């Protein structure tokens, strides 16, 4: 659980860092998912950099067996979990990815967004291959809200949960942040660390100059569902509810 000081710092700076945010079993599960998806895509002839821009989305990369017509997994927690947990779930594992995402991350997001219910908006693995140049595996300065074309979407608060699945440094591709107070931060963190970032936070990602793959898992939660402007039913990406209460109450 996050503390009142964590929440206050997030509101003040636009981000917080939670060391050891994932337990070892949780970290290993997401790490194996990243390898499962990247190995699948490379076996299919995809280049992680030129074809995917280092971003692997589990729901659109072709690995999961999705229903041809029904999109209930986008808005229904049960259907989401049923399909999502087919990605990688060894018999020895006592947890599921959907539990980590909707329960653990969802609870963190609910506290930081001060909501009783938050909505899983998106999830992706950001996988940077070894010795990839700055032009091919880095991400320029941006705010996550910049990607929304309509002001009505930008008005809905969201949070990114950026999680190091490998230890990250300036050498293998990490994030740099300009917080709400104007202070610059370069994030060096051990595997399992979670960086929570406001959709209004200015940040960028550096390239991987190391000899090994660098894996990150990132999901995003919004305070309410984001729908296409011409429909109150079709969501932009995902809108899976995560109904957990903020233990510190609501304003």
Secondary structure per residue as TSV (DSSP state, phi and psi in degrees):
chain	resnum	aa	ss	phi	psi
A	1	X	-	360.0	146.1
A	2	X	-	-83.0	153.9
A	3	X	-	-95.3	168.9
A	4	X	H	-61.3	-35.6
A	5	X	H	-65.7	-38.7
A	6	X	H	-59.4	-47.2
A	7	X	H	-66.1	-40.7
A	8	X	H	-63.2	-41.2
A	9	X	H	-66.7	-39.1
A	10	X	H	-61.7	-44.1
A	11	X	H	-65.7	-32.8
A	12	X	H	-80.5	-41.8
A	13	X	H	-106.3	-19.4
A	14	X	S	90.5	0.7
A	15	X	E	-160.9	158.2
A	16	X	E	-143.5	159.5
A	17	X	E	-116.6	127.3
A	18	X	E	-112.8	104.2
A	19	X	T	-71.2	145.7
A	20	X	T	53.8	39.7
A	21	X	-	-66.4	-28.6
A	22	X	S	-110.1	140.3
A	23	X	-	-75.0	164.9
A	24	X	H	-58.0	-43.1
A	25	X	H	-66.5	-37.9
A	26	X	H	-65.8	-44.1
A	27	X	H	-61.5	-45.6
A	28	X	H	-62.6	-38.1
A	29	X	H	-63.8	-48.3
A	30	X	H	-67.9	-34.1
A	31	X	H	-63.5	-43.3
A	32	X	H	-66.5	-36.0
A	33	X	H	-62.5	-43.0
A	34	X	H	-59.3	-43.7
A	35	X	H	-68.9	-38.5
A	36	X	H	-59.2	-47.3
A	37	X	H	-70.1	-43.6
A	38	X	H	-67.1	-39.6
A	39	X	H	-65.0	-39.2
A	40	X	H	-62.3	-48.1
A	41	X	H	-65.1	-40.4
A	42	X	H	-67.8	-34.8
A	43	X	H	-67.4	-24.6
A	44	X	T	-86.6	1.6
A	45	X	T	94.0	7.7
A	46	X	-	-83.3	144.4
A	47	X	-	-98.9	125.2
A	48	X	T	-60.8	-29.8
A	49	X	T	-89.6	-59.9
A	50	X	T	-71.3	-33.9
A	51	X	T	-90.1	-32.5
A	52	X	T	-119.8	-8.0
A	53	X	T	62.3	27.0
A	54	X	T	73.7	3.9
A	55	X	E	-107.4	119.8
A	56	X	E	-115.8	112.9
A	57	X	-	-99.8	118.7
A	58	X	T	-59.9	-28.1
A	59	X	T	-86.4	-14.6
A	60	X	T	-122.6	-1.0
A	61	X	S	-84.4	-7.3
A	62	X	S	98.3	-1.7
A	63	X	-	-82.4	-44.2
A	64	X	S	-75.7	143.2
A	65	X	-	-86.4	97.6
A	66	X	-	-94.5	148.7
A	67	X	-	-63.5	144.3
A	68	X	S	-68.0	-34.5
A	69	X	S	-117.8	-47.5
A	70	X	-	-70.6	133.9
A	71	X	-	-115.2	27.3
A	72	X	G	-62.7	-24.0
A	73	X	G	-63.3	-19.9
A	74	X	G	-75.0	-21.5
A	75	X	T	-130.5	-8.8
A	76	X	-	-111.8	122.4
A	77	X	H	-63.1	-37.6
A	78	X	H	-65.4	-48.8
A	79	X	H	-66.1	-38.7
A	80	X	H	-57.3	-50.8
A	81	X	H	-64.5	-41.1
A	82	X	H	-59.1	-42.6
A	83	X	H	-82.5	-43.6
A	84	X	H	-59.9	-35.9
A	85	X	T	-79.1	-0.1
A	86	X	T	-83.4	-8.5
A	87	X	S	-64.7	-51.7
A	88	X	S	-160.3	115.1
A	89	X	-	-151.8	84.6
A	90	X	-	-67.8	154.7
A	91	X	T	-62.7	-23.9
A	92	X	T	-82.4	-8.6
A	93	X	-	-85.0	133.0
A	94	X	S	-96.5	-0.9
A	95	X	S	-130.1	167.5
A	96	X	-	-121.9	158.4
A	97	X	H	-62.6	-39.7
A	98	X	H	-63.3	-34.4
A	99	X	I	-65.8	-44.0
A	100	X	I	-60.8	-44.9
A	101	X	I	-72.2	-55.7
A	102	X	I	-77.3	-35.8
A	103	X	I	-87.0	-56.9
A	104	X	I	-73.0	-58.8
A	105	X	I	-63.1	-39.8
A	106	X	H	-60.3	-38.2
A	107	X	H	-68.2	-41.5
A	108	X	H	-59.0	-47.0
A	109	X	H	-63.9	-38.5
A	110	X	H	-61.8	-39.4
A	111	X	H	-66.2	-45.0
A	112	X	H	-74.3	-30.7
A	113	X	H	-91.1	-4.8
A	114	X	T	56.6	53.2
A	115	X	-	-130.0	148.0
A	116	X	S	-77.0	-31.1
A	117	X	S	-131.2	130.8
A	118	X	E	-119.1	167.2
A	119	X	E	-127.3	123.8
A	120	X	E	-63.8	118.4
A	121	X	E	-96.9	-37.5
A	122	X	E	-164.4	155.8
A	123	X	E	-149.3	146.5
A	124	X	E	-159.6	154.7
A	125	X	E	-103.1	133.6
A	126	X	E	-109.7	104.8
A	127	X	E	-115.2	113.4
A	128	X	E	-103.9	116.1
A	129	X	-	-65.5	163.5
A	130	X	T	-62.0	151.9
A	131	X	T	43.6	48.1
A	132	X	-	-96.9	136.3
A	133	X	-	-72.9	167.5
A	134	X	H	-62.6	-34.3
A	135	X	H	-75.1	-20.2
A	136	X	H	-103.5	-26.5
A	137	X	H	-126.8	9.7
A	138	X	-	-101.5	161.1
A	139	X	E	-123.5	132.0
A	140	X	E	-71.2	167.3
A	141	X	E	-57.3	134.6
A	142	X	E	-165.2	165.2
A	143	X	-	-112.7	143.3
A	144	X	G	-60.6	-31.1
A	145	X	G	-67.7	-16.0
A	146	X	G	-62.8	-24.2
A	147	X	G	-78.2	-11.2
A	148	X	-	-88.4	130.6
A	149	X	S	-80.9	-24.2
A	150	X	S	-111.2	139.1
A	151	X	H	-62.3	-26.6
A	152	X	H	-66.8	-31.2
A	153	X	H	-76.9	-37.9
A	154	X	H	-65.2	-24.4
A	155	X	T	-75.8	-14.3
A	156	X	S	-89.7	117.6
A	157	X	-	-67.1	139.7
A	158	X	E	-140.9	165.8
A	159	X	E	-138.4	138.6
A	160	X	E	-102.2	134.9
A	161	X	E	-110.8	92.5
A	162	X	E	-90.0	116.7
A	163	X	E	-120.6	122.8
A	164	X	E	-75.6	115.9
A	165	X	S	-89.8	-18.9
A	166	X	S	-123.3	155.7
A	167	X	-	-61.6	137.7
A	168	X	B	-117.6	142.0
A	169	X	-	-140.2	178.7
A	170	X	T	-62.7	-23.1
A	171	X	T	-82.8	-32.5
A	172	X	T	-110.5	7.9
A	173	X	-	103.5	95.7
A	174	X	-	-127.4	-169.4
A	175	X	E	-109.3	146.5
A	176	X	E	-114.7	140.9
A	177	X	E	-128.9	139.6
A	178	X	E	-110.9	104.3
A	179	X	-	-75.8	177.3
A	180	X	T	-62.9	-20.0
A	181	X	T	-92.4	-1.6
A	182	X	S	90.3	8.8
A	183	X	-	-89.6	137.8
A	184	X	E	-92.4	137.5
A	185	X	E	-133.0	134.1
A	186	X	E	-108.5	120.9
A	187	X	-	-88.4	114.3
A	188	X	-	-114.7	121.5
A	189	X	B	-149.6	153.4
A	190	X	-	-77.6	157.7
A	191	X	T	-57.4	138.6
A	192	X	T	98.2	-7.7
A	193	X	-	-77.0	138.1
A	194	X	E	-114.0	129.6
A	195	X	E	-108.5	117.7
A	196	X	E	-95.3	126.3
A	197	X	E	-128.6	133.1
A	198	X	E	-65.5	151.2
A	199	X	T	-67.0	-11.8
A	200	X	T	-97.0	2.0
A	201	X	-	-83.1	131.4
A	202	X	E	-81.6	127.2
A	203	X	E	-156.7	165.7
A	204	X	E	-147.2	172.1
A	205	X	E	-129.1	137.6
A	206	X	-	-93.8	169.4
A	207	X	-	-82.4	168.2
A	208	X	-	-103.7	106.2
A	209	X	-	-97.8	2.0
A	210	X	S	-81.6	177.4
A	211	X	S	-94.5	7.3
A	212	X	S	-127.7	160.0
A	213	X	-	-65.4	147.3
A	214	X	E	-121.5	120.4
A	215	X	E	-113.5	135.8
A	216	X	E	-133.7	142.7
A	217	X	E	-112.0	132.8
A	218	X	E	-136.5	128.6
A	219	X	E	-120.4	163.8
A	220	X	E	-130.8	139.9
A	221	X	E	-122.1	143.8
A	222	X	E	-118.4	158.3
A	223	X	S	-72.7	-23.2
A	224	X	S	-151.7	162.8
A	225	X	-	-63.9	147.5
A	226	X	-	-104.7	113.8
A	227	X	B	-106.8	156.0
A	228	X	-	-58.8	148.8
A	229	X	T	-66.8	-23.1
A	230	X	T	-97.6	9.9
A	231	X	-	-153.4	141.8
A	232	X	S	-99.4	13.8
A	233	X	S	-122.3	-33.7
A	234	X	-	-89.3	114.4
A	235	X	B	-84.9	154.3
A	236	X	S	-62.4	-41.9
A	237	X	S	-138.3	-100.5
A	238	X	-	-109.3	158.4
A	239	X	-	-149.4	55.8
A	240	X	E	-85.9	120.1
A	241	X	E	-71.3	141.7
A	242	X	E	-128.3	92.7
A	243	X	-	-87.1	77.9
A	244	X	-	-120.5	139.9
A	245	X	-	-85.2	145.5
A	246	X	-	-70.6	118.2
A	247	X	T	-67.9	-12.1
A	248	X	T	-99.9	9.5
A	249	X	-	85.3	-179.2
A	250	X	-	-126.9	147.1
A	251	X	-	-81.9	360.0
